[in-house]
């Protein structure tokens, strides 16, 4: 497909302004491959430093969101633990205990994403001991144990 001359000129203009390939493609309505071809024809290279900075900012933002989520999960775990003390009957106790298990596993998974386990091994050990006690109290198998007794 032939690209109109005014589109090519706009691509070159945006390249000189330092915009990235995908952004230019979206703005002018052509493929990223076509933008790359025009850039090569014009001997214009992309400013990778802006892309690297944008990627770094995105990663920091994602880490911040994970930390906030982990903090919320810890609050949820505390609330569930308080509710556990108020349970009436084994079924309700088991249900709340399984919720604590799921919340804790989610917390551990999020902590692992940033390379710092944040005490994940310790939490895993506490969680295993906790679920073992739940199993003993309720007589029901631990989730994921494969046991059906």
C-alpha positions as CSV (number, residue, x, y, z in Angstrom):
1,X,0.0,0.0,0.0
2,X,1.3,3.4,-1.0
3,X,1.6,5.9,1.8
4,X,0.5,9.5,1.0
5,X,3.3,12.1,0.9
6,X,1.6,14.3,3.5
7,X,1.5,11.2,5.8
8,X,5.2,10.6,5.2
9,X,6.0,14.2,6.0
10,X,4.0,14.0,9.2
11,X,5.8,10.8,10.2
12,X,9.2,12.5,9.7
13,X,8.1,15.5,11.6
14,X,7.0,13.3,14.6
15,X,10.3,11.4,14.4
16,X,12.2,14.6,14.7
17,X,10.1,15.6,17.7
18,X,11.3,12.4,19.3
19,X,8.0,10.4,19.3
20,X,8.2,6.6,19.4
21,X,7.3,4.3,16.5
22,X,4.1,3.0,18.0
23,X,2.9,6.5,19.0
24,X,3.5,7.8,15.5
25,X,1.7,4.9,14.0
26,X,-1.3,5.6,16.2
27,X,-1.3,9.3,15.4
28,X,-1.1,9.0,11.6
29,X,-3.0,5.7,11.2
30,X,-0.4,3.5,9.7
31,X,1.5,0.4,10.9
32,X,4.5,0.6,13.1
33,X,6.4,-1.3,10.4
34,X,5.6,1.4,7.9
35,X,6.8,4.1,10.4
36,X,10.0,2.1,10.7
37,X,10.4,1.9,7.0
38,X,10.0,5.6,6.6
39,X,12.5,6.3,9.3
40,X,15.1,4.0,7.6
41,X,14.4,5.7,4.3
42,X,14.9,9.2,5.9
43,X,17.9,7.9,7.9
44,X,16.2,9.0,11.1
45,X,16.7,6.9,14.2
46,X,14.4,6.6,17.2
47,X,15.3,8.2,20.5
48,X,15.6,5.1,22.7
49,X,16.4,7.2,25.8
50,X,12.8,8.4,26.0
51,X,11.5,4.9,25.6
52,X,13.8,3.6,28.3
53,X,12.7,6.4,30.6
54,X,9.0,5.7,29.9
55,X,9.6,2.0,30.6
56,X,11.4,2.8,33.9
57,X,8.5,5.1,35.0
58,X,6.0,2.4,34.1
59,X,7.9,-0.2,36.1
60,X,8.1,2.1,39.1
61,X,4.3,2.8,38.8
62,X,3.6,-0.9,38.7
63,X,5.8,-1.6,41.7
64,X,3.9,1.2,43.7
65,X,0.6,-0.4,42.7
66,X,1.8,-3.8,43.9
67,X,3.0,-2.4,47.2
68,X,-0.4,-0.7,47.7
69,X,-2.2,-4.0,46.9
70,X,0.1,-5.9,49.2
71,X,-0.7,-3.5,52.0
72,X,-4.4,-3.9,51.3
73,X,-4.1,-7.7,51.4
74,X,-2.3,-7.5,54.8
75,X,-5.3,-5.4,56.1
76,X,-7.7,-8.0,54.7
77,X,-5.7,-10.8,56.3
78,X,-5.9,-9.0,59.7
79,X,-9.7,-8.5,59.3
80,X,-10.2,-12.2,58.4
81,X,-8.1,-13.3,61.4
82,X,-10.3,-11.2,63.6
83,X,-13.4,-12.8,62.0
84,X,-11.9,-16.2,62.6
85,X,-12.1,-15.8,66.3
86,X,-15.8,-15.1,66.0
87,X,-16.7,-18.1,63.9
88,X,-19.5,-20.4,65.0
89,X,-19.0,-23.9,63.9
90,X,-16.4,-25.8,61.9
91,X,-17.8,-25.0,58.5
92,X,-17.6,-21.2,59.0
93,X,-14.2,-21.6,60.6
94,X,-13.0,-23.6,57.6
95,X,-14.4,-21.0,55.2
96,X,-12.7,-18.1,56.9
97,X,-9.5,-20.1,57.2
98,X,-9.5,-20.8,53.5
99,X,-10.0,-17.1,52.8
100,X,-7.0,-16.3,54.9
101,X,-5.1,-18.9,53.0
102,X,-6.0,-17.4,49.7
103,X,-5.3,-13.8,50.8
104,X,-1.9,-14.9,52.2
105,X,-0.9,-16.7,49.1
106,X,-1.8,-13.6,47.0
107,X,0.3,-11.5,49.3
108,X,3.3,-13.9,49.0
109,X,2.9,-13.9,45.2
110,X,3.0,-10.1,45.0
111,X,6.0,-9.9,47.2
112,X,7.9,-12.4,45.0
113,X,7.4,-10.2,41.9
114,X,9.9,-7.6,43.1
115,X,12.6,-10.1,44.0
116,X,12.3,-9.3,47.7
117,X,10.3,-12.1,49.2
118,X,9.2,-9.8,52.0
119,X,9.3,-12.7,54.4
120,X,7.5,-15.0,52.0
121,X,9.3,-18.1,53.2
122,X,8.4,-17.2,56.8
123,X,4.8,-16.5,55.8
124,X,4.6,-19.8,53.8
125,X,5.8,-21.7,56.9
126,X,3.2,-19.9,59.2
127,X,0.5,-20.5,56.6
128,X,1.3,-24.2,56.4
129,X,1.3,-24.6,60.1
130,X,-2.0,-22.6,60.3
131,X,-3.7,-24.7,57.7
132,X,-2.5,-27.9,59.4
133,X,-4.2,-26.7,62.6
134,X,-7.4,-25.9,60.6
135,X,-7.3,-29.4,59.2
136,X,-6.9,-30.9,62.7
137,X,-9.7,-28.7,64.2
138,X,-12.2,-29.2,61.4
139,X,-11.3,-32.7,60.2
140,X,-11.2,-31.5,56.6
141,X,-8.3,-31.8,54.2
142,X,-6.1,-28.9,53.5
143,X,-6.7,-27.1,50.1
144,X,-4.5,-28.5,47.4
145,X,-3.5,-31.6,49.4
146,X,-5.4,-33.9,47.1
147,X,-6.8,-35.7,50.2
148,X,-10.5,-36.5,50.1
149,X,-11.0,-38.0,53.6
